[in-house]
Amino acid sequence: MDRKQKTEKFALNAILYLVIIFLLAAFTFNAQAQVIKEVDSVTEKNLIEGFEKKINKGKFFKKVYNDFLKYGTIYIAGNANNPYQKQSIDYVVRTNPSGSLYDVPIVEDATEYHEFDYRYGFGIRRIARFDYENKEKAYYDGTEKNVALSSPTAAFDGWEYLFHWEKERERGEVFNNHRYFLRNTGKHHIVKVESREEGNVGFKYSSAEVRGRLPIGKKFSISAGVIARTHDQAFGYNPVEIWLNETDEDGYALNPWYTLGFEYGYDDIYYTQSDQLGNEISDWYWIDEEGTIVAHTDLEFRETVFADLMNRYNREQWDMLDAFAEVAPVIGADWYSYNDKLWVHAYANYILPYHKYFKGDESFSYLNRNNWGLGGLKEDSELEQWEDYQFGLISGWYITSKLSIFVEGEYTKFWDTEIFKSTIGLNIEL
């Protein structure tokens, strides 16, 4: 079973588990609702004691329901859209099979057409909205973006969660996305577990964190603790660059660039030819394993096939590495002020540059991202720490009853990945 299958299995099991809890809770409540209206004096005491035991037993399920399931929503949703299509059509000419290169050619449409875009997914969610957040629709479909998923603290104390999985196709590329989020916020603590994948930007990680929280007044709070994170990709490690840069004792390349073609079954054939002026031209043309010509010169091979082989080589080398996991201290801050005229919500998370890997080969970790050179990992190189952070701002101001402005933005930097979004606007009510 590969990683993607394991992820999908985890999502299904998590949702199934929550559904079972919900059904058990509902069954228990129904059992409690059965009230005995008539009892005789002999059995009355026993019946009442038995009924009280039922109530006590049901308190656990009631607490699970109130603290964890109440106000939760299970959803299944999807959509389909027109695919991206170029505004202009591209054409190429092909040699007529029944003629020669100089006969009337065949003109063909070479435009790249994509199948329709789609997205489908399912999940269960219980996320509190801040006062300035309105429910966009009368239903949930998994595309909702709640600030509570990023801000250090929540809109209310207690449990929040989101278990969402989806598959999407965009411009012919198929991606898996997921976000599994579980957090408990109290007056003096924050505990959060999260796993997230954004397939279209190659972003995938998991994290678990525990923080102490200190409210300062009614609007501001700070938090500090420790966070553990995992990442599959070896950020900062470029296998093909290292392979091409390997040298011998005299500084000559051990792996000339064209030898990568040989590794994948391609071969080069030397040829010479003379033009009508008597000039002699020599080069290599390239064939694949079936003997089909894929490039007529070294330069053409390097600019076409070789580029794809480099990416293929990197993917294969990265897949040979185990996933990485590291731990580091984290601090956060929240400022939240709201009224009908003006609201401001600013938040920040800062992961300090004291990272310690406890899973994965440290040689290929992000700590060595700048330590690779000719011949591989530089001798006596020092591990280089880094800073990761996330911050956001949501603000709105009703200048008059008819005029308002708003600003929203969030920026996340984790390893070599950056995710950002921003919105600014003016509303005039007529």
C-alpha positions as CSV (number, residue, x, y, z in Angstrom):
1,M,0.0,0.0,0.0
2,D,1.6,3.4,-1.1
3,R,1.4,6.7,0.8
4,K,-1.6,8.0,-1.1
5,Q,-3.6,4.9,-0.4
6,K,-2.6,5.1,3.3
7,T,-3.8,8.7,3.4
8,E,-7.1,7.9,1.8
9,K,-7.6,4.9,4.2
10,F,-6.9,7.1,7.1
11,A,-9.5,9.7,6.0
12,L,-12.1,7.0,5.5
13,N,-11.4,5.4,8.9
14,A,-11.5,8.7,10.7
15,I,-14.8,9.7,9.2
16,L,-16.3,6.3,9.8
17,Y,-15.1,6.4,13.5
18,L,-16.9,9.8,14.0
19,V,-20.1,8.5,12.3
20,I,-20.1,5.5,14.6
21,I,-19.7,7.7,17.7
22,F,-22.5,9.9,16.5
23,L,-24.8,6.9,16.0
24,L,-24.0,5.4,19.4
25,A,-24.6,8.8,21.0
26,A,-28.0,9.1,19.2
27,F,-29.0,5.6,20.2
28,T,-28.1,6.3,23.9
29,F,-30.1,9.5,23.9
30,N,-33.2,7.6,22.5
31,A,-32.8,5.0,25.2
32,Q,-32.7,7.7,27.9
33,A,-35.8,9.3,26.5
34,Q,-37.9,6.3,27.4
35,V,-39.6,7.3,30.7
36,I,-41.5,4.8,32.7
37,K,-44.8,6.4,33.7
38,E,-46.3,3.7,35.8
39,V,-44.5,1.6,38.4
40,D,-45.8,-0.2,41.4
41,S,-44.5,0.5,44.9
42,V,-42.5,-2.8,45.1
43,T,-40.3,-2.3,42.0
44,E,-40.2,1.5,41.9
45,K,-36.9,1.9,43.7
46,N,-35.1,-0.7,41.6
47,L,-36.5,0.8,38.4
48,I,-35.4,4.3,39.4
49,E,-31.9,3.1,40.3
50,G,-31.6,1.3,37.0
51,F,-32.8,4.3,35.1
52,E,-30.2,6.5,36.9
53,K,-27.4,4.1,36.0
54,K,-28.5,4.4,32.4
55,I,-28.3,8.2,32.6
56,N,-24.8,8.0,34.2
57,K,-23.6,5.6,31.5
58,G,-25.0,7.9,28.8
59,K,-23.2,11.0,30.2
60,F,-20.0,9.9,28.4
61,F,-21.7,9.8,25.0
62,K,-23.6,13.0,25.8
63,K,-20.3,14.8,26.6
64,V,-18.7,13.4,23.4
65,Y,-21.7,14.7,21.4
66,N,-21.7,18.2,23.0
67,D,-18.0,18.7,23.1
68,F,-17.0,17.0,19.8
69,L,-19.9,16.3,17.4
70,K,-22.6,18.9,18.1
71,Y,-22.7,21.5,15.3
72,G,-20.5,19.2,13.2
73,T,-21.4,18.7,9.5
74,I,-20.7,15.7,7.2
75,Y,-20.6,16.6,3.5
76,I,-19.9,15.0,0.1
77,A,-19.5,17.4,-2.8
78,G,-18.0,17.9,-6.2
79,N,-18.0,20.1,-9.3
80,A,-17.1,20.1,-13.0
81,N,-15.9,23.1,-15.1
82,N,-14.9,23.9,-18.6
83,P,-11.2,23.2,-19.1
84,Y,-8.6,25.8,-19.9
85,Q,-8.4,26.4,-23.6
86,K,-6.0,28.7,-25.5
87,Q,-7.5,31.6,-27.4
88,S,-5.6,30.8,-30.5
89,I,-5.2,27.5,-32.3
90,D,-1.8,26.0,-33.1
91,Y,-1.1,24.2,-36.4
92,V,1.7,22.1,-37.7
93,V,2.4,20.5,-41.1
94,R,3.0,16.8,-41.7
95,T,4.4,15.1,-44.8
96,N,1.8,13.5,-46.9
97,P,2.2,9.7,-46.4
98,S,1.6,9.1,-50.1
99,G,4.1,11.7,-51.3
100,S,7.5,13.2,-50.5
101,L,8.7,16.0,-48.3
102,Y,8.1,18.5,-51.0
103,D,4.6,17.5,-52.0
104,V,1.6,19.4,-50.6
105,P,1.7,18.8,-46.8
106,I,-1.0,17.9,-44.4
107,V,-2.0,20.7,-42.0
108,E,-3.0,19.4,-38.5
109,D,-4.4,21.1,-35.4
110,A,-1.6,20.8,-32.8
111,T,-3.4,22.7,-30.1
112,E,-3.4,21.0,-26.7
113,Y,-6.9,20.3,-25.6
114,H,-7.7,19.3,-22.0
115,E,-10.4,17.3,-20.6
116,F,-12.9,19.1,-18.3
117,D,-11.7,20.1,-14.9
118,Y,-13.4,18.5,-11.9
119,R,-13.2,18.3,-8.1
120,Y,-14.9,15.9,-5.7
121,G,-14.4,15.2,-2.1
122,F,-15.9,14.5,1.3
123,G,-15.3,15.3,4.9
124,I,-16.6,16.2,8.3
125,R,-16.1,19.6,9.9
126,R,-16.7,21.6,13.1
127,I,-14.9,25.0,12.8
128,A,-16.1,28.1,14.7
129,R,-16.3,31.3,12.7
130,F,-15.1,34.6,14.0
131,D,-17.6,37.4,14.2
132,Y,-16.6,39.0,10.9
133,E,-16.9,35.6,9.0
134,N,-20.2,34.9,7.3
135,K,-21.2,31.5,6.0
136,E,-20.8,31.9,2.3
137,K,-23.4,29.4,1.3
138,A,-26.2,27.5,2.9
139,Y,-24.1,24.3,2.6
140,Y,-20.5,23.1,2.9
141,D,-18.6,21.7,-0.1
142,G,-15.0,21.6,1.1
143,T,-13.8,24.8,-0.6
144,E,-14.4,27.0,2.5
145,K,-11.4,28.9,3.8
146,N,-11.6,29.6,7.6
147,V,-9.2,31.8,9.4
148,A,-9.4,29.5,12.4
149,L,-7.3,26.9,10.5
150,S,-4.3,29.3,10.5
151,S,-4.6,31.6,13.5
152,P,-3.0,30.3,16.7
153,T,-6.2,30.5,18.7
154,A,-9.8,29.8,17.9
155,A,-13.0,31.7,18.0
156,F,-14.1,29.7,21.0
157,D,-12.7,27.3,23.6
158,G,-13.1,23.6,22.9
159,W,-12.7,21.1,20.1
160,E,-12.5,22.0,16.4
161,Y,-11.8,19.7,13.5
162,L,-11.8,19.3,9.8
163,F,-11.2,16.0,8.0
164,H,-11.3,16.7,4.3
165,W,-10.1,14.7,1.3
166,E,-10.5,15.5,-2.4
167,K,-9.3,14.8,-5.9
168,E,-9.1,17.4,-8.6
169,R,-8.1,17.7,-12.2
170,E,-6.8,21.0,-13.6
171,R,-5.5,21.5,-17.1
172,G,-5.2,17.7,-17.5
173,E,-3.2,17.2,-14.3
174,V,-4.8,15.1,-11.5
175,F,-4.0,16.0,-7.9
176,N,-4.9,14.7,-4.5
177,N,-5.6,17.2,-1.7
178,H,-6.4,16.8,1.9
179,R,-6.5,18.7,5.2
180,Y,-6.9,16.9,8.5
181,F,-7.1,19.3,11.4
182,L,-7.9,18.7,15.1
183,R,-7.4,21.4,17.8
184,N,-8.4,21.9,21.4
185,T,-8.2,25.5,22.7
186,G,-8.4,26.5,26.3
187,K,-7.7,29.6,28.3
188,H,-4.1,28.6,28.9
189,H,-3.4,25.9,26.3
190,I,-3.5,25.0,22.6
191,V,-3.1,21.5,21.3
192,K,-3.2,20.9,17.5
193,V,-2.6,18.1,15.0
194,E,-2.7,18.8,11.3
195,S,-1.9,17.1,8.0
196,R,-2.1,19.0,4.7
197,E,-1.5,18.4,1.0
198,E,-1.9,20.9,-1.8
199,G,-1.2,18.7,-4.9
200,N,-1.1,21.5,-7.5
201,V,1.8,23.3,-5.6
202,G,3.6,20.2,-4.4
203,F,2.9,21.1,-0.7
204,K,2.6,18.3,1.8
205,Y,3.3,18.1,5.5
206,S,2.0,17.0,8.9
207,S,2.4,18.6,12.2
208,A,1.6,18.3,15.9
209,E,2.1,21.0,18.5
210,V,1.5,21.8,22.1
211,R,1.5,25.4,23.4
212,G,0.9,27.3,26.6
213,R,-1.3,30.3,26.1
214,L,-1.4,33.7,27.9
215,P,-4.4,36.0,27.3
216,I,-3.5,39.7,27.8
217,G,-6.7,41.6,28.2
218,K,-9.7,40.7,26.1
219,K,-8.1,41.3,22.6
220,F,-4.5,40.0,22.7
221,S,-2.9,36.7,23.5
222,I,0.5,35.1,23.0
223,S,1.4,31.4,22.9
224,A,4.6,29.4,23.0
225,G,5.5,25.7,22.8
226,V,6.9,23.1,20.6
227,I,5.9,21.8,17.1
228,A,6.9,18.6,15.3
229,R,6.5,18.5,11.5
230,T,7.1,16.0,8.8
231,H,7.8,16.5,5.1
232,D,8.2,14.0,2.3
233,Q,10.3,16.1,-0.1
234,A,14.0,16.6,0.5
235,F,13.9,20.3,0.2
236,G,17.3,21.8,-0.9
237,Y,18.6,18.5,-2.3
238,N,19.0,18.3,-6.1
239,P,20.1,14.8,-7.0
240,V,20.8,15.4,-10.7
241,E,22.9,18.4,-10.0
242,I,25.0,16.5,-7.5
243,W,25.3,13.6,-10.0
244,L,26.4,15.8,-12.8
245,N,28.9,17.6,-10.5
246,E,30.8,14.5,-9.5
247,T,34.4,14.8,-10.4
248,D,37.6,12.7,-10.4
249,E,40.9,13.7,-8.7
250,D,41.8,15.9,-11.6
251,G,38.5,17.8,-11.6
252,Y,37.0,16.1,-14.7
253,A,33.4,15.2,-14.7
254,L,32.7,11.6,-13.9
255,N,29.2,11.8,-15.4
256,P,29.1,13.9,-18.6
257,W,25.6,15.2,-19.1
258,Y,24.8,13.0,-22.1
259,T,25.5,9.8,-20.1
260,L,22.2,10.3,-18.4
261,G,20.5,9.4,-21.7
262,F,22.4,6.1,-21.7
263,E,21.1,5.4,-18.2
264,Y,17.5,5.4,-19.6
265,G,18.1,3.4,-22.7
266,Y,18.8,6.1,-25.3
267,D,21.8,5.9,-27.6
268,D,23.7,8.4,-29.8
269,I,24.9,7.7,-33.3
270,Y,27.7,9.7,-34.8
271,Y,27.3,10.9,-38.4
272,T,28.9,13.3,-40.9
273,Q,27.6,14.9,-44.0
274,S,28.6,17.5,-46.5
275,D,26.5,20.4,-47.8
276,Q,26.4,21.6,-51.5
277,L,29.4,23.9,-50.8
278,G,31.5,21.1,-49.6
279,N,31.3,22.0,-45.9
280,E,31.4,18.9,-43.7
281,I,29.1,18.8,-40.7
282,S,29.3,16.2,-37.9
283,D,27.1,15.6,-34.9
284,W,25.2,12.8,-33.1
285,Y,21.6,11.9,-33.5
286,W,19.7,10.1,-30.7
287,I,17.4,7.1,-30.8
288,D,15.3,5.5,-28.1
289,E,15.1,1.7,-27.2
290,E,12.9,1.0,-30.2
291,G,15.4,2.7,-32.6
292,T,13.2,5.7,-33.2
293,I,15.0,9.0,-33.8
294,V,14.1,11.4,-31.0
295,A,16.7,14.1,-31.7
296,H,18.8,14.9,-34.7
297,T,21.6,16.7,-32.8
298,D,23.1,16.7,-29.3
299,L,21.7,20.2,-28.8
300,E,18.2,19.1,-29.7
301,F,18.5,16.1,-27.3
302,R,19.7,18.3,-24.5
303,E,16.9,20.9,-24.9
304,T,14.1,18.3,-25.2
305,V,14.5,14.7,-24.0
306,F,17.3,15.4,-21.5
307,A,15.2,18.0,-19.7
308,D,12.6,15.4,-19.0
309,L,15.2,12.8,-17.9
310,M,16.6,15.3,-15.3
311,N,13.2,15.6,-13.6
312,R,12.6,11.8,-13.9
313,Y,16.0,11.1,-12.3
314,N,15.3,13.5,-9.4
315,R,11.9,12.0,-8.7
316,E,13.4,8.5,-8.6
317,Q,16.2,9.6,-6.2
318,W,13.8,11.5,-3.9
319,D,11.5,8.4,-3.7
320,M,14.4,6.4,-2.4
321,L,14.6,8.6,0.7
322,D,12.5,8.1,3.8
323,A,10.2,10.9,4.9
324,F,11.7,13.6,7.3
325,A,10.5,14.7,10.7
326,E,11.8,17.5,12.8
327,V,11.0,19.4,16.0
328,A,11.4,23.1,16.9
329,P,10.1,25.7,19.3
330,V,7.2,27.8,18.1
331,I,5.6,31.1,19.3
332,G,2.4,32.8,18.2
333,A,0.4,35.9,18.7
334,D,-3.3,37.0,18.2
335,W,-4.9,40.4,18.2
336,Y,-8.7,40.4,17.7
337,S,-11.0,43.3,18.0
338,Y,-14.6,43.4,16.6
339,N,-17.6,45.7,16.5
340,D,-20.2,46.5,13.9
341,K,-18.1,49.3,12.4
342,L,-14.5,48.1,12.6
343,W,-12.8,44.8,13.1
344,V,-9.1,43.8,13.1
345,H,-7.8,40.3,13.3
346,A,-4.0,40.0,13.1
347,Y,-2.1,36.7,13.8
348,A,1.3,35.3,13.4
349,N,3.2,32.0,13.9
350,Y,6.9,31.9,14.1
351,I,9.0,28.7,14.1
352,L,12.4,29.5,15.6
353,P,15.7,28.4,14.0
354,Y,16.4,25.6,16.4
355,H,15.3,22.6,14.3
356,K,16.2,19.0,15.2
357,Y,15.6,16.1,12.9
358,F,14.5,12.9,14.5
359,K,13.5,11.0,11.3
360,G,15.2,10.8,7.9
361,D,18.8,11.0,6.8
362,E,20.2,14.3,8.1
363,S,22.7,14.4,5.2
364,F,19.7,15.1,2.8
365,S,17.7,17.2,5.2
366,Y,17.0,20.9,4.9
367,L,19.9,21.6,7.3
368,N,22.3,20.7,4.4
369,R,20.4,22.6,1.7
370,N,23.4,24.9,0.9
371,N,26.2,22.3,1.6
372,W,26.2,20.4,-1.7
373,G,28.8,21.1,-4.3
374,L,31.3,19.5,-6.7
375,G,31.7,15.9,-5.7
376,G,28.7,15.8,-3.3
377,L,28.4,17.0,0.3
378,K,31.1,19.4,1.3
379,E,33.5,18.2,3.9
380,D,33.3,19.8,7.4
381,S,30.2,21.7,6.3
382,E,28.1,23.1,9.1
383,L,24.3,22.5,9.4
384,E,22.4,25.7,8.6
385,Q,19.2,26.5,10.6
386,W,16.3,28.4,9.2
387,E,13.1,30.3,10.1
388,D,9.6,29.4,9.1
389,Y,6.6,31.7,9.7
390,Q,3.0,32.5,8.9
391,F,1.1,35.7,9.4
392,G,-2.2,37.1,8.4
393,L,-4.4,40.2,8.6
394,I,-8.2,40.5,8.2
395,S,-9.6,44.0,8.6
396,G,-12.8,45.8,7.7
397,W,-14.1,49.3,8.3
398,Y,-17.6,50.7,7.7
399,I,-16.7,54.3,7.0
400,T,-20.4,55.2,6.6
401,S,-23.5,53.0,6.4
402,K,-23.0,52.9,2.6
403,L,-19.3,52.8,2.3
404,S,-16.8,50.2,3.5
405,I,-13.3,48.9,2.8
406,F,-11.7,45.6,3.6
407,V,-8.3,44.0,3.6
408,E,-7.4,40.3,3.9
409,G,-4.1,38.6,3.4
410,E,-2.1,35.6,4.6
411,Y,1.4,34.4,3.9
412,T,3.0,31.1,4.7
413,K,6.7,30.1,4.3
414,F,7.6,26.5,5.2
415,W,11.0,25.3,3.9
416,D,11.2,26.1,0.2
417,T,7.4,26.4,-0.1
418,E,5.5,29.7,-0.2
419,I,1.7,30.0,-0.1
420,F,0.1,33.4,-0.1
421,K,-3.2,35.1,-0.9
422,S,-4.5,38.6,-0.5
423,T,-7.7,40.6,-1.1
424,I,-8.4,44.3,-0.9
425,G,-11.6,46.0,-1.9
426,L,-14.1,48.8,-1.6
427,N,-17.9,48.4,-1.2
428,I,-20.4,51.1,-2.1
429,E,-24.0,50.4,-1.3
430,L,-26.4,52.2,-3.6
